[in-house]
Amino acid sequence: MRRLQPNRRGIVVPTQQTIHTAGHLHAYNQPTRALKNLENIIEGNKPRIIVSRKQGGIGDVMMTTPTAKAISKKFNCKIDYATDFGYLDGALVKVLHDIPYIESIIPWREVDFESYNAVIELTCPCIAHERPLVQPINRIDLFARHAGIRLTDTSMDYVITKEELDWAEQYLVDHNLDPYRLILVQPSSSTTNRDAPVQKIKRALEQVLSLDRTAHAIVITHNSDNVSADWRFADIHVLNNFDVRQIAAIMHCCHLVLCPDSGVLHLASALHKPTVTLFGPTDPHARVNYHPEAVAIWPGKDLHNYPCWYEDPGDGYLCWKRLEEPIIAKCCLALLHDDLLPESSDIVTYGDYEQARPLYEVL
């Protein structure tokens, strides 16, 4: 059983559990010692290393890939990866497929951890760093820090096969979808408090399609959402219950992605796709800071006790109520046409985008 101990700042943290075995060191919640131990016991032989992330979601697993890549490079070896095969019909396994520095993907319950020289357990607590008013930290950095590895490359990896790309291109042809100014829209995330109001996304998309007759859109829906019929308007094509790898392949062919803080955002980042992403209770400074192609819209940044992350702010999520459809539409149009972003204090970006200024400020 893990015991909780207060530190000097009064924050309760779990005590560290380290298991020593013959010739190996398995460090749980102290993977730094596991990596340092490799430098001492491995001479000339490639070590056996496994990275473990036992739970979802898709974005979390993708955000561990920079750490896995850095470990592989540091020790000049491929690594194994243990994860949950049951999550969303194997979605966590699918996003890791064909990544060149991952040798095998294994159900975490079936791993013989004793057979590895080092076990890098990345099912580490991230929520503790996402309390209201705390300094935003990207989980890419949290995972690397937890593993004790220094990152020189913070990019996430995802590999689309030629067969998948051929399938996606043929899918667009079969459904008369031109990739030119094609928008991939995901209206929801894996947690409801991160879901932007779907009707606001719909109205914003209607504005985009009415102002740019060359634009059209694909919307990802699920039967459980009960919203498929709501999207059958104008130049909208609905993808219902598609596989994550099919979504990624189609995304690769699209011009722009529109989504909330979700796994689709991280897929777009790995594929270097221009993205308009909507944030409410979570902080975009801990998500899009490594995604220079993204433009985040965050109407809650000046609200009291925001970001509230996964806690109920007690105001009925005023952040989402303040979200304005015209700002969404203008950002989408700006990225579609490589134009200036609208002037708005709600916009957060780490790219080199420029904002439009009122004329009187220029004169």
Secondary structure, 3 states (H helix, E strand, C coil): CCCEEECCCCCEEECCEEEEECCEEEEECCHHHHHHHHHHHCCCCCCCEEEEECCCCHHHHHHCHHHHHHHHHHHCCCEEEEECCCHHHCHHHHCCCCCCCEEEEEEHHHCCHHHCCEEEECCCCCHHHCCCCCCCCCHHHHHHHHHCCCCCCCCCCCCCCHHHHHHHHHHHHHCCCCCCCEEEECCCCCCHHHCCCHHHHHHHHHHHHHHCCCCEEEEEECHHHCCHHHHCCCCEEEEECCCHHHHHHHHHHCCEEEEECCHHHHHHHHCCCCEEEECCCCCHHHCHHHCCCEEEECCCCCCCCCCCCCCCCCCCCHHHHCCCHHHHHHHHHHHHCCCCECCCCCEEECCCCCECCCHHHHC
